[in-house]
């Protein structure tokens, strides 16, 4: 994620360099973080495809399993072109369930068949787990959980459970354990107790004997929206969240480190949507696919631009007699578009952060309209004087001033109203709202300016 | 952060409701999460200021300390208008150092004097800590650390240290402990060991006896940029990060839950900057202050819009003889603006996420230029035909088609180049880049379209 983490100046990323890493790994002298190696391996892939494939083939599955799950999706997608299905299956079996299912999912995006073969070579349990995790929708919490967790039953005593934990960790089955997740005999989720609390009790105690107020009980249904999980993590400062099914059976957990990435994904999606690009499409390798997706939004924008031109067309006679209008009219539209974008962006973001919601609609609209009126008056005065001095037509100054006020007002009003309505209708307020808004500000801008000109100047 | 967390339908947020909460708290029957209560208290503040102040005064310091640190900054800023300095000092003394320093900082924003009086009423140690934490710049890691952590020395044995931990937790001094941070006798940071590892060892062992490979050693200098901390958390999936001074003495720690908020703040800042609004200003209570800040950006936009108009002015004669040009010219500019914004947004975001950096400049520019040329050709064809059919002037179709290609090309090129150059120059590529870009696309759009028209049509 960040090149500060790697001394790109010093290390030369080469076949020899990675052979050295592999040697260290085999001699247990391995100290690098897989994330950094993933970054370097991606770099090698870009600089020398052959060396990249050579190293991937040479690398022990234990090591590649750690590195691969830190690699970007587009690299994971194509790993089946580099490695045999057998080796990938071997690597997959060494990953945590969430990383493994993500890898298989990514491979299936590029080569459905390879993904199937790899799955078929896994043991029944891994196969079942991965198929289950990949059966969730992208926005469901279940898609992000791992089923590796420290599960304890009410009648187990702390000491025994910790011995079990030790074994599970030595067998590389469990890692990043923050809690013991407590369940009944039939796997019903009761609550979790942090290790920091647990270790303060007498180890001969059974979990059933522990004071309930020491249990936390943050869980989420596997079908619920992952954004609800994000909210719980950020609001309640959780380290891990239990994921349960509709019968409150414990299925898995989501850990805090997954949430960082999800937050950034959500924010990226929002930022891109407002700019008329799709996050998924932008991650395509092919320039053609990226361009095609952007073209879709540009196409919509072209239609709205033509719409605005039709409005201008209504007043061609007026423009004919006052060319100054043609010179000035983009100013009104541009100012409206910018003021509207300011309002739209703030409203969309504050709704996303939960700082405001539908109940505050009146308050938000009032605030935005007030701001836009004040700024409308300000810039009406400025541009009115500028227009007058420029073309020496006093009434032209009046016309542009009034239309500036009208357009900034509508920019503030619609910049707030559009996302609020979309949100209320269950539509992502970031998607498409910019196009709708600029259509409004263009049409209102040109119509008010040229319309007023026709009335006042002719 | 999210109202799904509160049953706003069922609970009526009132004075009586909070008196009930306070009673529960006093009877140790208190089960709500402080975050939710903070949300509800903010709601009460909005609906009934008097009840809000009454409840704040009534609430025990222990409870209010938990709730207040979950409240937004603008509420913290004004708490000194509601509560006595003495009570606030009392509340502050019950907070973690990072929350306490944040509270004092927020109060000082609103009432410097009150902040000083409150500080003066704290014990020497708290005062020193808070002053130290608030001495950091907003972007320095030290500003986000807390000095409450589980510090152990090499010669201490595990069992004794855990006894100490138990006491520290019972005294409400420590919470959210994931590691033991190991230091030398003179507080030099050696490394950290996760509780999940620690508890698997024989408790009679000294920390000096533990195998070094069980230690993690992720630390950051207190003066380094907080964004580096964010990168370390997201890249290395950390739960906590040790903060050290220039002599590697352990000063404090940053925990994963702080990072969630910082990521969202960073993303909000970026999103707002691209839209020409300031995150800080948007959080002001006063509509006037918010509006003034937005006006600044609108003012800059007005200048660039006038610039574009000057370009149009060069061709008033051409427009006079072909009013169709006035009707069509906004289309070229608008398409350029949109295509450019797409490129700009993607480039800025991918640089921020570290997916691309200056070394990739050539690759990015090539990619964006290719996309913009392909889309340029596509929309040139479309709009060329439309313009021809509309005004029945074949050459007009040719003119707008060529200028569309030129403008989308410059949109792609500058949309990529502008943020890359800003980044290279150490300027935040999100700030101001949109204005620079739209200036380019407007000027190029109008100039190419009207210029070509003058050459070809006249």
HADDOCK unambig.tbl for C-alpha pairs under 7 A between the chains (distance, minus, plus):
assign (segid A and resid 1 and name CA) (segid B and resid 231 and name CA) 6.99 0.50 0.50
assign (segid A and resid 1 and name CA) (segid B and resid 235 and name CA) 6.40 0.50 0.50
assign (segid A and resid 1 and name CA) (segid B and resid 353 and name CA) 6.15 0.50 0.50
assign (segid A and resid 1 and name CA) (segid B and resid 354 and name CA) 4.80 0.50 0.50
assign (segid A and resid 1 and name CA) (segid B and resid 355 and name CA) 6.14 0.50 0.50
assign (segid A and resid 2 and name CA) (segid B and resid 231 and name CA) 6.50 0.50 0.50
assign (segid A and resid 2 and name CA) (segid B and resid 354 and name CA) 4.87 0.50 0.50
assign (segid A and resid 35 and name CA) (segid B and resid 235 and name CA) 6.28 0.50 0.50
assign (segid A and resid 35 and name CA) (segid B and resid 236 and name CA) 6.75 0.50 0.50
assign (segid A and resid 166 and name CA) (segid B and resid 200 and name CA) 5.85 0.50 0.50
assign (segid A and resid 177 and name CA) (segid B and resid 196 and name CA) 6.17 0.50 0.50
assign (segid A and resid 196 and name CA) (segid B and resid 177 and name CA) 6.19 0.50 0.50
assign (segid A and resid 200 and name CA) (segid B and resid 166 and name CA) 5.82 0.50 0.50
assign (segid A and resid 231 and name CA) (segid B and resid 1 and name CA) 6.93 0.50 0.50
assign (segid A and resid 231 and name CA) (segid B and resid 2 and name CA) 6.51 0.50 0.50
assign (segid A and resid 234 and name CA) (segid B and resid 257 and name CA) 6.77 0.50 0.50
assign (segid A and resid 234 and name CA) (segid B and resid 260 and name CA) 6.25 0.50 0.50
assign (segid A and resid 235 and name CA) (segid B and resid 1 and name CA) 6.37 0.50 0.50
assign (segid A and resid 235 and name CA) (segid B and resid 35 and name CA) 6.29 0.50 0.50
assign (segid A and resid 236 and name CA) (segid B and resid 35 and name CA) 6.77 0.50 0.50
assign (segid A and resid 237 and name CA) (segid B and resid 257 and name CA) 5.12 0.50 0.50
assign (segid A and resid 257 and name CA) (segid B and resid 234 and name CA) 6.75 0.50 0.50
assign (segid A and resid 257 and name CA) (segid B and resid 237 and name CA) 5.12 0.50 0.50
assign (segid A and resid 260 and name CA) (segid B and resid 234 and name CA) 6.23 0.50 0.50
assign (segid A and resid 260 and name CA) (segid B and resid 260 and name CA) 6.31 0.50 0.50
assign (segid A and resid 267 and name CA) (segid B and resid 267 and name CA) 6.61 0.50 0.50
assign (segid A and resid 271 and name CA) (segid B and resid 271 and name CA) 6.23 0.50 0.50
assign (segid A and resid 272 and name CA) (segid B and resid 345 and name CA) 6.84 0.50 0.50
assign (segid A and resid 275 and name CA) (segid B and resid 341 and name CA) 6.26 0.50 0.50
assign (segid A and resid 275 and name CA) (segid B and resid 342 and name CA) 5.53 0.50 0.50
assign (segid A and resid 275 and name CA) (segid B and resid 345 and name CA) 6.71 0.50 0.50
assign (segid A and resid 276 and name CA) (segid B and resid 342 and name CA) 6.42 0.50 0.50
assign (segid A and resid 277 and name CA) (segid B and resid 342 and name CA) 6.24 0.50 0.50
assign (segid A and resid 287 and name CA) (segid B and resid 367 and name CA) 6.68 0.50 0.50
assign (segid A and resid 287 and name CA) (segid B and resid 371 and name CA) 6.58 0.50 0.50
assign (segid A and resid 291 and name CA) (segid B and resid 371 and name CA) 5.17 0.50 0.50
assign (segid A and resid 291 and name CA) (segid B and resid 375 and name CA) 6.93 0.50 0.50
assign (segid A and resid 295 and name CA) (segid B and resid 375 and name CA) 6.24 0.50 0.50
assign (segid A and resid 298 and name CA) (segid B and resid 335 and name CA) 6.82 0.50 0.50
assign (segid A and resid 298 and name CA) (segid B and resid 338 and name CA) 6.95 0.50 0.50
assign (segid A and resid 298 and name CA) (segid B and resid 339 and name CA) 6.89 0.50 0.50
assign (segid A and resid 302 and name CA) (segid B and resid 335 and name CA) 6.65 0.50 0.50
assign (segid A and resid 305 and name CA) (segid B and resid 331 and name CA) 5.27 0.50 0.50
assign (segid A and resid 305 and name CA) (segid B and resid 334 and name CA) 6.83 0.50 0.50
assign (segid A and resid 306 and name CA) (segid B and resid 331 and name CA) 6.58 0.50 0.50
assign (segid A and resid 309 and name CA) (segid B and resid 327 and name CA) 5.21 0.50 0.50
assign (segid A and resid 309 and name CA) (segid B and resid 328 and name CA) 6.01 0.50 0.50
assign (segid A and resid 312 and name CA) (segid B and resid 327 and name CA) 5.43 0.50 0.50
assign (segid A and resid 313 and name CA) (segid B and resid 327 and name CA) 5.62 0.50 0.50
assign (segid A and resid 316 and name CA) (segid B and resid 323 and name CA) 6.24 0.50 0.50
assign (segid A and resid 320 and name CA) (segid B and resid 320 and name CA) 5.86 0.50 0.50
assign (segid A and resid 320 and name CA) (segid B and resid 323 and name CA) 6.24 0.50 0.50
assign (segid A and resid 323 and name CA) (segid B and resid 316 and name CA) 6.22 0.50 0.50
assign (segid A and resid 323 and name CA) (segid B and resid 320 and name CA) 6.26 0.50 0.50
assign (segid A and resid 326 and name CA) (segid B and resid 326 and name CA) 5.72 0.50 0.50
assign (segid A and resid 327 and name CA) (segid B and resid 309 and name CA) 5.21 0.50 0.50
assign (segid A and resid 327 and name CA) (segid B and resid 312 and name CA) 5.44 0.50 0.50
assign (segid A and resid 327 and name CA) (segid B and resid 313 and name CA) 5.63 0.50 0.50
assign (segid A and resid 328 and name CA) (segid B and resid 309 and name CA) 6.00 0.50 0.50
assign (segid A and resid 331 and name CA) (segid B and resid 305 and name CA) 5.27 0.50 0.50
assign (segid A and resid 331 and name CA) (segid B and resid 306 and name CA) 6.58 0.50 0.50
assign (segid A and resid 334 and name CA) (segid B and resid 305 and name CA) 6.83 0.50 0.50
assign (segid A and resid 335 and name CA) (segid B and resid 298 and name CA) 6.82 0.50 0.50
assign (segid A and resid 335 and name CA) (segid B and resid 301 and name CA) 6.99 0.50 0.50
assign (segid A and resid 335 and name CA) (segid B and resid 302 and name CA) 6.64 0.50 0.50
assign (segid A and resid 338 and name CA) (segid B and resid 298 and name CA) 6.95 0.50 0.50
assign (segid A and resid 339 and name CA) (segid B and resid 298 and name CA) 6.89 0.50 0.50
assign (segid A and resid 341 and name CA) (segid B and resid 275 and name CA) 6.27 0.50 0.50
assign (segid A and resid 342 and name CA) (segid B and resid 275 and name CA) 5.52 0.50 0.50
assign (segid A and resid 342 and name CA) (segid B and resid 276 and name CA) 6.42 0.50 0.50
assign (segid A and resid 342 and name CA) (segid B and resid 277 and name CA) 6.23 0.50 0.50
assign (segid A and resid 345 and name CA) (segid B and resid 272 and name CA) 6.84 0.50 0.50
assign (segid A and resid 345 and name CA) (segid B and resid 275 and name CA) 6.71 0.50 0.50
assign (segid A and resid 353 and name CA) (segid B and resid 1 and name CA) 6.15 0.50 0.50
assign (segid A and resid 354 and name CA) (segid B and resid 1 and name CA) 4.75 0.50 0.50
assign (segid A and resid 354 and name CA) (segid B and resid 2 and name CA) 4.86 0.50 0.50
assign (segid A and resid 355 and name CA) (segid B and resid 1 and name CA) 6.08 0.50 0.50
assign (segid A and resid 367 and name CA) (segid B and resid 287 and name CA) 6.68 0.50 0.50
assign (segid A and resid 371 and name CA) (segid B and resid 287 and name CA) 6.59 0.50 0.50
assign (segid A and resid 371 and name CA) (segid B and resid 291 and name CA) 5.18 0.50 0.50
assign (segid A and resid 375 and name CA) (segid B and resid 291 and name CA) 6.94 0.50 0.50
assign (segid A and resid 375 and name CA) (segid B and resid 295 and name CA) 6.25 0.50 0.50
